[in-house]
Amino acid sequence: MASAQDIIENDIPGVLKEKPELAKDINSVIHFNITGDNGGTWTLDCTKSEGWVTKGAEGSPKMTVTVSNDDFVKIRAKQLNAQMAAMQGKLKFKPMDMGLAMKLAKLLG
């Protein structure tokens, strides 16, 4: 089973290489705070043209996404709807920026 680390460090950069317009669309720094087993913190910097993902919290984010490793993997695998997860409190955005969250959904979907 994939982990949030695999998705953040491998899948997301892969998608951004294929669709660089997504990075331009997001154009923000986002922190991922993954809780539970295989958890950790990663920074997604879509203001750059490459090298988008780094381990740890770097810079000041426009938004921080907090979710458990298991739920993040389920969202990526389309086994859990991100909107439902957010309403159930499993997926948290701080501050809640609906526009940015929707752009992020395109990247993860």
N, C-alpha and C positions, 0 to 999 in steps of 0.2 A: 504494500500500500504506500502510496506517495505520502510525503509529509509536507507541511507548510513550507519548510525550508527548501525542499525540491521545487515546489511551485514558484516560490519567490525568487530563488537564485537561478533557476533554469528555465521554467515555463514563461515567466513574465518577460525576461530579456529576449527570449525566442520570439514571442508575439510582437514585441516592440521592434525587433529587427525586421520582421516581415511587414509590419504596419507602423512605420515611423510616424504616421499622421496621428496615431493614438497618443503618443508622447506629446506631440505639439498641442493636441486637443486638451490633455490633462494639464500640461504646463505648470506643475506644482510639485512641491516636496511633500511626500506622504510617509508617515511612519506606520509600520505594521507591528503591533504588539501582540505576539502569539502566545497564548497561555497554555498551561498544561504540559504534558509530555512532548518533547521535541520543540518546546517553545523557544522564544527569543524575540529580539527586536531587529527589524530591518528598516532601511531607508530606501524609498523609491524616489529618485530625483528625475522627474520628467522635464526639468528645465535644461537638461544636458542632451547632447546628440548621441551619446553612447555611455556605457558604464553606469547604467541607471540604478543598479541595486548594490547596496553595501550593507554589511552586517553591522548592527548597532544603530543607535539614534544619532544621526548627524544633521546639523543645520536646524533651522526652525521650520517645522512642518506647517503646511496650510491645514492639514487634517491628520489625526491619528486614528487608525482603525484597530480596534481591539476585538479579538475573536480567539476561540480555542483552536488548537491544531486540528482536532477532529472535525469541528464545524467548518473550518476553512477548506479542508480537503473535500468535505461533502458539498460545499458550495461550488467548488471548482469542478467536481464530478457531476454537477447538476442533480445531486441527490437531496439537496436542501436549497430551497428558494431563499435568496439573499434578503428579499423584502420581508419574508416571514421570519427569518432569523433575526432581522433588525427589530421587528415588532415584538418578538419573544425575548429580546434583550440578549440574544446570543452573539449578535454582531453590533458593535457600538462604534459610532463615529463621533469624534470630538474635535472641533465643533461640528455640528451637523450641517453639512453643506450639500443639499440635495443634488444640485447640479454636478458637483464634483463626484459625489457618490455614484451618480448615473454614468459618468464618464469612466469611472473606475470599473463599474459593472461590465462595460464593453470590453475592457482589457481582460477581466477575469472570466468573462463568459465565453 
